[in-house]
Amino acid sequence: MLGRNKKTEKIKLSPESYKQAKNFLSYLKPYRGIYTVGWIFLLLSSVTAMLFPLLMGQLLGKDNTNPALTSMPSLDLSSLNTNGIFILMFIVFTFQAIFSFFRVVIFSNVTEKTLKDIKTTTVKKLLHLPIDFFNRNKVGELTSRIATDINLLQETLNTTIAEFFRQFITIILGVGFILFASWQLALWMLAVVPFVAIVAVLFGRKVKQLSKKAQDASAKSNAILEETLMGIYNVKSFTNENYEYNRYEEKVNKVAKLSMKNGRLRGAFVSFIVFALFGAIVFIIWKAKGMVPTSISNEEFYAFVLYTIFVGASFASLPDLYAKIQKAIGASEYLMTLVHEEEEVDANKPALDDFSGNVAFNAVKFSYPSRPDVEVLKGVTFEVTHGQTIALVGSSGAGKTTISNLLLKYYPLSGGAITFDGNDISKFSSESIRSQIAIVPQEVILFSGSIRANIAYGNLNASNEEIEAAAKQANALSFILGFPEQFDTEVGDRGIQLSGGQKQRIAIARAVLKNPKLLILDEATSALDTESEKLVQDALEKLMKDRTSIVIAHRLSTIKNADTILVLENGQVKQKGKHEDLIADKTGMYYQLNNTQV
């Protein structure tokens, strides 16, 4: 579960973290062949790089060679003069450059292909998660975390892992040379390694905890920013700019504090590494200097000094690289947890075909998963047949919108059954159920793009003629043709370039194009002015003709002609009948609602 609270905010390194990291590595499997070639080039570039100290030692000590002290005859280049060694070094550098080029290109290609697969898999997963998941998680936080984690993984796959293992190769080869040259000096060098390794592991755990906290706080701050900008009209109308700024600033300050704490921890550790490790290097070089020329040759001494510096630098870089890998493990853990969230698991169920429009609720009970102790619907029963219109009225929280959510199979029932043409909808796939239904909501959300694209959302295969016909039926054609770019007019973010009535008519045109068997109107005209309401209501009447329609309404004047009106209160049907019959009952709730509106 991705929803977080204060009790679960503290993240600890656990076997599950590494298990999820292994799941992430499975995305590399399709490219393991070329990725292996990249690792071969990494090994070759690392080995050629480690020839530099050896050749440089030969170059520097060439004039002072004492063959009697040379302990490594296999590495003796005495047959070459200074110019020969110089040329050999450039040949080595050339090969190293070639190996490094192919290593970088291969790792980059594999990384981008792997991240492409992860991105598409994650988005596909998000699109198929149940609605309750989005009730538990903020969209802004989700998108922020995914973007941040993907960027972190990109850096890790491209450079961090390769650099981490390159430093290991440097240490192994460097220590191997030192052991070969002088085991006494090697023992001094290796005395500090176990201690540094233990401190590095402990440091990595702490960095991972702080990094994940900082990532969570950053995601929450981005969620606040996204919500604020999406609701900027409300923010400004209530003059709450400073309030929203303070909310955002509080989260950003938390991110900064966590990051600075992380920085202090890393700084202290790096300082320790610099002091302890490089102090040891200086000491060992001092010891080695005392052994020249009694135990090792000048060439070996110069090579030893360079190898010692290389090994020391590699040890110094390991903690920071290890910390980045720990952060990447945290990122992959989050993404893999998301990828393994449970989907709407009914894709293999049969499709609902030949639905004629008969709908029935049979003693339906329902509680939202986030509030299982609160029963929203308490045994609701009603029936509507093909071509009929049933209206749902009642105060806020009575359960009207919940009924439409259940018709769309957004949630499983707590009890009872919903049937389409007498068949329990739980037996059919959600996709086939939703393909039979169109909904025109009170708050229409259009997608950024053209008017044509937004209408075509109801049927992606519709022709231009069908789109224009749908717009005409929705009373939208006249205002669309009034724009300079007509159907190619951009609607802006969430349709901000259009008025409320225009957006409603685009939504109706979209529903017309879908040609549904069941139409749900969720207070579709409640937020419109009189003129817009008239145009929209006329378009809705055309759309409702010969279709089963369920109308959720606040304005009772819009549902007087409904075949049946259900009056809901606290999740129960309190009254049922036609407008004339309900208004005649002066003790009933419908009469009271009507008087209130009048």
N, C-alpha and C positions, 0 to 999 in steps of 0.2 A: 504494500500500500504506500502510495506516494504522498498522501496527505500527512503533514507534519504538525506537531505541537511541541510545547516546551519540554515535555517529558521524553520525547524521542529525538530531540535536537542533537544531543551528544552522540557523536559517531565514534565507534571504536573499531580498530582493526580486527577483523574476524575472518574465519575460514570462508564465510559466505562472500566476503569481498573478493577473495581470490577465485572463488567458484564463478562469480559473475564475470571476473576478468577473463577466465578461461572461455566462458561463453562468448565474450567479445572477440577473442582470438579466433573463434570459429569462422568469423567473417573473412579471415585471411586465407582460409583453406582453398577457395577457388584460384587464388593467385600464388599458392605455395611454391610452384615450380619456379616462376620468375623471381619470387621473393628469396628463394634459396640461392639463386644466381647472385642476387644483390648481396647476400651475406658472404658469398665467396669473394666478391669484389671488396667487401669490407675487410675480410681477413687479409687479402692480398695487399690492400692499401695500408693496413696496419703493420704488416710484416715489413714492407718496403720502408715505411716510416721509421721503423726501429733499426734499420740499417744505417741511418744517419749518424747516431752516436759512435757506432763502430768505425765507420769510414772517417768521421771527423777525428776520432782518436788516432787513427793511422796517419791522417794528414798532419795533425799537430805534433805527434811524437816521431815523425819519420826521421828527423835528423839526429835523434838521440836513441836510436834503437839499440837494445842490448839483447841479441837473440838468446843468450843464455837464460834470460829472465822471462822469456815469453812462455806463458803457461798454456796458451791455446794455439798450437801450431796449425790447426785446421782453419783458423781465422787469420793466419799470418799473410799479409799482402806485401811482403818484403820484395817480391819480384817486380812490383810496380813502383815506378818513381812517383814524385809528387804530382806531376801532370797527369799520369795515368790514374791515380786515385781521384783527382779532380774531375776527370772525364767520366770515370765510373760513377761518381756521385751524381752527375747530371743525368746519366742514363737511369739511375735509380729514381731520381726525382721525376723523370719523364714517365716512367712506368707508374709511379705513385699517382701522378696527375691523371693518367688514363684510368687507373683503377678507381680513383675517387670520383671521376666524372660519371662512370657507369653506375657506381654505387648510389650516388645522389639521385640520378635520373630514375633508376629502377625503384628505389625506395619512395620517391615522390609519386611515380605512377601507381605503385601498389597502394600507397596511402590514399590517394585521391579516389581510386576505384573502391577501396574498402569503405571509406567514409561516405561515398555515394550510396553504396549498398545499405549502410547503417541509416543514413538519412531517409532513404525511401522506405526502408523497413519500419522505421520509427513513425513516419508520417502515416503509412498504411495502417499501422497498429492504432495510432491515435484516432484515425477516421472510423475504425471498427470497434472502438471501446464503447461500453454502455454509457448512457447519459449520466448515470450516477457518478462515474469517474470524474466528469467535468463539474459536478456539484461539489466534489471533495477537493478539487485542485483548481487553482486560479490559472486561467489561460496565459496571462502575462508571465507568471512564474514558470509555467511549463516551457513556453517558447524561449525565455531567457536562459533557463537551465540547459535546454537542448543545445542552443547556440553556443553557450559558454563551454559546455562539455565537449562538443564536437571540435571547437577550436583547440581545446587542450589536447584532445586525442590526436589532432592533426600534427601539432608540434611534437608530441611524443613519438608517433610513428615515423615522422619525417627525420627527426634529428636525435631526440633524447635517448631512445633505445639504442640506436646505432652508436652514439657517442659513449653511452654507458659501457657497452661491450667493447668498444675500441679502447677505452681506458683499461679495461680488464686485460685485454690482449697486451697492451703496453706494460702493465704491471707484471704479467706472467713472463713475457720475453725479457723485460728489464731485470727482474729478480733472477731469472735463469742465467743471464750473463754474469750478474754479480756473484751468484753461487759458484759459477764456473771459474771466475777470476779469483775470488777469495771467500771461502766459506766463513772465515772469521768475521769479515765485514758484512756478509749477508746476514749473519745472526744478529748483529747490531741493528741492521735495517729492519729485520722482520720482528724484532722484539716489540715494536710499537703497533704492529698491524692488528692483533686480536683486540686490543683496547680500543683502537679507532673504529674497528668494525662494529663492536658492541654499541659504542656511542652513536654511530651512524644509524643503526637499526632503531634505537630508542628515539633518536631525533626524527627519523622518518615517520614513526607512528604519531608523534606529536604534531608534526607538520601536516599530516593527512587529516587529523582531527580539525585543526585550525583552518585548513584550506576548505574542507567541506562546509564548515560553519560559515566561512566567508562567502562561498558559492551560494549557500542557501539565503544568506542575508542580501546578497547582490540580486538574486532572483526576485526576492520579495520587494526590493526597492524598484526594480524594473516593472514589477506587476503594478505597484502604486502609480508609477509614471504612466503606464499604458492606460490604466483605468481613468486617471485624471484627464489625459488628453482625449480619450474617447468620450468622456462626459464633460468636456470643456464648457458647453453651454450652461449646464447646471452649476458648474464651479463658478462661472462668472455671474450668473443670475443671482446666486446666493452670496456673492462676494467672498468666496472662501479660498481665494488664491493663496493667502498666507497660511491658512490651515493645511492645504494640500502640500505647500512647500515645506512646512514644518514636519509633516508626516514623512515626506520623501527624505528630508534632511536627516531625520532621526535614523532611518534605515541606512542611509549612506554613511553617516557617522559610525554606525555599528560595523559596516564593511571596512571602513578605514581603520578603526581600532583593531579589528581582528587581523587585517593585513599588516598593520604596523607591529602588532604583537608577533605575528609570524615572521616579519622582517627582523625584529630584535632577536628572536630565537635563532634564525638562520645566521644573522650577523655574529652572534656569540659563538655559534658552532664553527663558523668559518674562521673566526679569530683564533679559536682553540686549535683548529687544524693547522693554520698558518704557523702559529707559535710552536706547537708540539712537533708537527711533522717536519717543517723546514728547519727547526732547531736541531732535530735529530739528523737531518741531512748534513747540516754544517758540521755537526760533531763527527759524523761518519767520514766526511771528506777530510776532516782534520786527522782522523785516525789513519785514513788511507795515505795521506801525504807523508805520514811518518814511516810508511812501509816502502816508499819509493827511495832508492832503487833496489832495496834488499829483497823484496818479495814479489813485486809486480813491476812490469815494464812501464815506461812512460806512455806508450800507446794505450796499454790497458788502463793506466791511471786516468788519462784524459777521457777514454771511453767510459770508464767507471763513473767519473764525475757527471758526464752527460746523462748516462743511464739513471743515475741516482736522482738527478733533477727531473728527468722524465717520469720516473716512478713516483717521486714525491708530488709532482703536479697532478698526476693521475689520481693518486690517493686523495689529494685535496679537492678534486672536482667530483669525486664519487658521491659525497653526501648530498650536494645540490642536485645532481642527476637522479639520485635515489629518491630525493624528496619530490621531484617532478614526476617520477614514475608512480610514486604513492598517490599523488594528486590525480594522475591519469587512471589509476585503479579505482579511485573514488568516483571519477567521472564515468568510467565504464560500468561501475556498479549501478549508478543511477539509471543510465541508459538501458542496461540489460534488465533492470527491474521493470522499467517502463515497457520494454519489448515483451516481457513475459507476463504483463497484466492480462487478466482473463477477458477475452473478447465476448461479444454477443454470440454465444455458441449454438446457433441454430441454422447455420448456413447449409447443413446437410439435410435439413428437413424439406419435405415436399413443398412446392410452390402452390399458392392459392390461385386456381384458374377459374374462369367463368363465374366470377363473383357478380351477383346481380344487384347487391346493395341492401340486403336485409341484415340488420344489426340488432343484437340483443345483449343486454347486461343481465346476468342471472346471479343475484345475491352477491355482487362483487364487493369484496373487502380489500382494502389496500392501506399499507403504511410505507412511507418512503424509507429506503435502506438506511439513510443517515439518521432517521428518527423512528426506529421500529416500535417504540412504545406509544407513538401517537397515531391513532387510526384515523386516516383522512376520509376514507369511504367506509360506510358501515352497512353493508348489505344492500347496495343500490341495484334496483331491478327496473328495467324498461325495455321497450322494443320499438324499432322503427323499420318500416318496410321500404322497398324500392320506390323512389320518387317522393317520399314523404320528407317533411321538415320537422325536426324536433328542436325545441329551444330550451336552453338551460339558463335559469336565472337564480339569483340568490346573492347574499352578501359576500364580500371578499373572504376567502378561506373556506367557502362552503364545499368546494371540491369540483367546481366546474372545469377548470383547466386540467385538473388531474384526470378527469374522464377522457379528455382529448389525448393526453399523454399515454393513457393506457390503450386507447384505440390504435395508436401508432407503435405499440409494443416497446415503449421506452423502458418500461419496468415490468418485472414479473408480478402477478397478482398475489395477494396474501390469502385470498379465499374466493370461492365462486368461479364464474367463467364468463368469458366474452365470446360470442359466436358470430360468425359471418356466414349467412345462409345456413344456419344450424350447425356449422362446424366450429369446434373450439379453435381459436386462433393460435393457441399454444402449440398446436400440431403443425403449424406452417412456418416457413422462414419469415423473419422480420422483413427482409427485402421485398418479398412478394406481397406481404400485407401492406407495406408503405407505398408500394407502386400503385395500389388501388385508391390511395387517399391523397387529397391535396388540402393544404391548410393555408388560409389567409389570416395572418395574425394581426393583432392590434398594432404592434411595433414592427414594421417591415424593415428588414435588413437587406439592402442590395449589396452586391459585390462590386468592387471597383472595376470599371470597364464600361462598355457601351450599353445603351438601352437594349439593343438587339441581343447582346450576350445575356443580359439579365432575364429577358423574356424567354430566350431559348433554354434557360436553365430548367424549365419545365419539361422540355423534350429536346435533348441535345442533337437529335437527328432531324429537327424540323427545318423545312425550307423557308426562304425569305417570305414567300407568299403566305405560308401558314403563320409565321410570326406576325405579319401585318394584319392578317384576319383576326388573330387573337387580340391584338391591340385594339382593333376596331370594336370587337365584341365587349372589350373591357372599358370602352369610352376613353381610350388613351390615345387614339390615332391623331386626333386634332391637335393636342398639345405637343405630341412628338413631332408632327410635321411642322410645327411652329418654330422648332429649333433650327438653326442654320445647318447643323449636321444631321438633323432628323434622327434616324435609328442608330446612327454612329455617334451620337452625343454621349460624352463621358458623364457618368452619374456622380463621380467623386467617391471618396471614402465613405462606405456605408450608405451611399446614395444621398450625400449631403447637398448635392447641387439641385435636388428636386424637392418640391413641397410635400407635405404629408399626404395630400390627396393624390398627387401624381405618383408617389411611391406605392400607395394602395392600389392604384389602377395597374401599375406595372406588375404588382404581385397577383392581381386578378388575371391579367393576361398570361402570366406564367402558369396559373392554375388551369386556365382555359386550354393552354397548349398541352398540359399533362392529360387532360380529358379523364378525370378520375371518376370512379363509381361512387365514392364517398367524399363529401366535401365538408370540411370543418372551418367554420368562421368564428374566430376567437376575438370577439368585440372589435370587429373590423372597421366600424365606423365611429367608435366612441370618442376618438380624439380629433375628429374633423369638424370644420366649420360647416354651416348649413348648405352652402352651394356645393362644396366638395362631397358632403355626405349624400346629397341628392344624386350626383353623378356616380358615386361609388355604389350606392344602394341600387340604382338602376342596373349597373354592370353586374352586381351580385345576383339580382333577380334573374338575369339572363343566364348566368352561370349555374344557378340552382335548378333551373328548369330540367325536369326529368332526371334529377339526381337525388340520391339520399343525402340530406344535409343536416348537420348538427350545428346549431347556432348558439354560441355563448354570448349573452347580451346583458348590458347594463341598462340600455335604453329600451324600455318595454314597448315603446311606440314602433320599434323596428320589427317586432315579432308577433304582431297582432294576428297575422295570417298563418302562423305556424300551425301545423296539424296537431301537434301536441306540445304543451309547455310543462316542463318539470321545474318545480320550485325546490331548491336544495337548501338545506340548513344543517350545518355541522356534519356533513357527510351523509345525510339521509334525505330521501325524497319525502318532502312534507305535503306537497300538493301536486296534482297531475290533471291535465285537461286542456281545453281550448280557452282562449282569452276570455270569451264571453262568459263561460261557466266559472272561471276562476275569479273574475272581477265581480261576479254576482255574490260571491261568498265574502261578506264584509268582515267576517271574523278571521279570514285567512291571511297568510303572509303576503300573497300576491296582491291582494287589495291594499295592504299597508304599503308595499313597495310602490305600487302605482300612485297612491296618494302622495307619497313622499316626493316622487318625481314631478307630479303635477304642481 
